[in-house]
């Protein structure tokens, strides 16, 4: 592995700190390292000032830790030089004599003031802001994630943009969580500076008086000034980094530069400048304050306000001109019809009366429900639902909505805002007054009731749902019905690629050697069309690989796959330890159907007399009606060889009829036939 120069530099910085803690260093080297420390403080300060957002300084907590260790190591080295040689170098001596004006009292006072500013003002505020920001950032994460999912479902952003936003949210949460703890480094550094300074003063006086025989005043004059210089030279970089921390945690996540934003917010309103100018001039005229100073400042603020006002007028004119130029340019451009050719897989259009249900700012949660629909279908059927486009349509009635699949309207519904839909499950005898209607998903009779009637209806046994739930349920049923059409070759390619990561040998054997993507797509569509989940892709592809060597007929391959999925099919339609009522197919009818199967290049079909087919379907209706009277699902059992032909024959007559072969049922399932369909 190649070692980078940056890695070497960081390692050398940390290593130098540990060396200083153990090994005495000469005063000239201490001067160099103190200069590096001061320069580092200014670098950090200006980097935080000009960072556009907090994540530009994502390693700031680590930087705080490194600089704190380095600064403490410098304190130890300077203390060692002060107590052993009395000559800690030019930097410490200069700070002690120059900043304190060579006066012991002045130096002590300045040092105490710096400590108070850093510890009480900056550190305390930064610590509180970091703590609150971390808590609010973590609390806001779920809402931000849901907003991203909503934008993704409405098509406002792409999958890549959603991924980038999620990563940014996670990085911000991690950063502010780390900052909440890292601010403690700065606070601890300030406390350590006070303690080290106190120890140095006591140690210096004791060393000078007891070991060097100095007068106490001389010891004070020499060692205390050097100690104060040492404290000042370490506290100034510490103050810079404390200030940097405060700037960073109060900056927030706005993507803007520090200086221009502050100047714009302080000096961007002419009215403010006028008021300030008038007040300052009045103070100079009406009070004993310096007349020329305050009147001059007041006049300067008035002139600044006038200049800002003129600048804003110019910008407004330029903005209007730019708008007109853009509009003219768009008018002159040739029409781009490519965007008009795009067809959304799923669209939900609604009138303006339903907009509050989809508007998050008005408390609407329809977007969140759309996200849950996609997750629910993915778990239930094992396929990814395309992005659901939500848009308002002023041509619709205010409370009307329509659902489109590939640009074609397939269903519609109408709701009453601020009302609830109450449905009688069949056993409720108490009547509730309301507006008669039909539930749009299953076309069941229902009533629109008000908020005041809701509790009474629920107590009576009615099923009561709100408008967003009605729309979401309707949309879910439509997606389930058309999900086979929505499965594209691109979707199949993604499913194949996902399975290839864990089972490359299977995929290499199956495609493209035995079956192409189109063949696999047709098999998966056949399964989805009858509500069979394709989530267990491994079993499906194993079955296809086993039987694709003998046939490439996708209908026959589908039957083989269904038999391999019999555990899932049994679990979907039959309850364990419970007898299930079904309808069977007369063996004579099955044989007759087999005798009428015709083979073509495009597949096989049953060529029977239409009157014969109609008679069979009438018998199916009669026998299935027995199941419906018992409140059971309409399940019809056939032999494996006939199942797919009978399903194709009956799907134009009975959309909800479940046709299952004997080979798709687990051996522990108990069945009871309540009727037999004959010719």
Buried (B, 14 or more C-beta within 10 A) or exposed (E): EEEEEEEEEEEEBBEBBEEBBEEEBEBEEBBEBBEBBBEBBBEBBBBBBEBEBBBBBBEBBEBBBBBBBBBBBBBBBBBBBBBEEBEBBBBBBBBBBEBBEEEBEEBBEBBBEBBEBBBEEBBBBBBEBBBEBBEEBBEBBEEBBBBBBBBBBBBBBEEEEBEEBBEBBEEBBBBBBBBBBBBBBBBEBBEBBBEBBEEBBEBBBEBBBEEEEBEEEEBBBBBBBBBBBBBBBBBBBBBBBBBBBBBBBEBEBEEEEBEEEEEEEEBEBBEBBBEBBBEBBEBBEEEEEEEEEBBEBBBBBBEBBBEBBEEEEEEEEEEEEEEEEEEEEEEEEEEEEEEEEEEBBBBBBBBEBBBBBBEBEEEBBBBBBBBEBBEBBEEBBBBBBBBBBBEBBEEBBEBBBBBBBBEEEEBBBBBBEEBBBBBBEEEBEEEBEBEEBBBBBEEBEBBBBBEEBBEBBEEBEBBBBBBBBBBBBBBBBBBBBBBBEBBEEEBBBEBBEEBBEEBEEBBEBBBEEBBBBEBBBBBBBBBBBBBBBBBBBEBBBBBBBBBBEEEEBBBBBBBBBBBBBBEBBBEEBBEEEEEBBBBBBBEEBBEBBEEBBEEEEEEBBBEBEEEEBEEBBEBBBEBBEBBEEEEBBBBBBBBBBBBBBBBBBBBEBBEEBBBBBBBBBEEEBEBEEBBBBBE
